[in-house]
Every structure is written in C-alpha cells, then in structure tokens.
Amino acid sequence: MKWVIIKYLITATVIVAASEISKRSDKLGAMIVALPMVTVLTLVWLNLENQPTEKIANHAWYTFWYVLPTLPMFLIFPVILKSMGFWMALVASMGITIACFWVFALFVRQFGIDLFL
C-alpha cells in the first residue's frame, strides 16, 4: 500500500507542477506537458514492479499508435475555443479525437496493428 501512495504522490506532483508552470508560461507549460511524462512514469512503475520486458515494450509500442490520432485535437481545440467556449470546445475536441481514433485504427489495422480494445 505504501508503494501505491508513493506512486500517486510522485505522479500527482508532476501533473500539478506542469499545471502551475503553465500558469506562468504558456510555452514552457506546453513543452513540459508535451513530454511523455505519464508514459515515462508508467514505464518506470512497470519496471520497478518487475513487469515482464514484453509488457513494458508493448506499452511503449501502443502508446505511440494511440498518440497519433489525438494530435489533431491540439490544432482544433484552440480554433473552436474562441467561438464555442471552453466546455463545448473541449467536448467537441474529444468527439473529433474519438472519430480520428476510429478512422486511424481502421486504417492501421490493414497493416496488422490492432488498436481496438
């Protein structure tokens, strides 16, 4: 239980720090959150918990493929934010991201990459 609490505290600290830095500097905050911190932390936690190398490698592999269809959201959200407001822009961006994911997953399936859960 102690280990889980430590994981939560370190992970939460990273997220809160990124949020606080973003308040002060748009560019620095964006650069920090663009780094794959959650993925890196997950890989570290998996390794420290003695997960098999194959599981850790699969996590990194699938993370790459899941990130690609989310990228359009970061272009669409700022554009529609100005006209729709924050919450509607967020919901619309999430919907667009889901649609991009499904199209992308169908496309890469032709190459033997199955992203459907």
C-alpha positions, 0 to 999 in steps of 0.5 A, a space after each residue: 500500500 505504501 508503494 501505491 501512495 508513493 506512486 500517486 504522490 510522485 505522479 500527482 506532483 508532476 501533473 500539478 507542477 506542469 499545471 502551475 508552470 503553465 500558469 506562468 508560461 504558456 510555452 514552457 507549460 506546453 513543452 513540459 506537458 508535451 513530454 511523455 511524462 505519464 508514459 515515462 512514469 508508467 514505464 518506470 512503475 512497470 519496471 520497478 514492479 518487475 513487469 515482464 520486458 514484453 509488457 513494458 515494450 508493448 506499452 511503449 509500442 501502443 502508446 505511440 499508435 494511440 498518440 497519433 490520432 489525438 494530435 489533431 485535437 491540439 490544432 482544433 481545440 484552440 480554433 473552436 475555443 474562441 467561438 464555442 467556449 471552453 466546455 463545448 470546445 473541449 467536448 467537441 475536441 474529444 468527439 473529433 479525437 474519438 472519430 480520428 481514433 476510429 478512422 486511424 485504427 481502421 486504417 492501421 489495422 490493414 497493416 496488422 496493428 490492432 488498436 481496438 480494445 
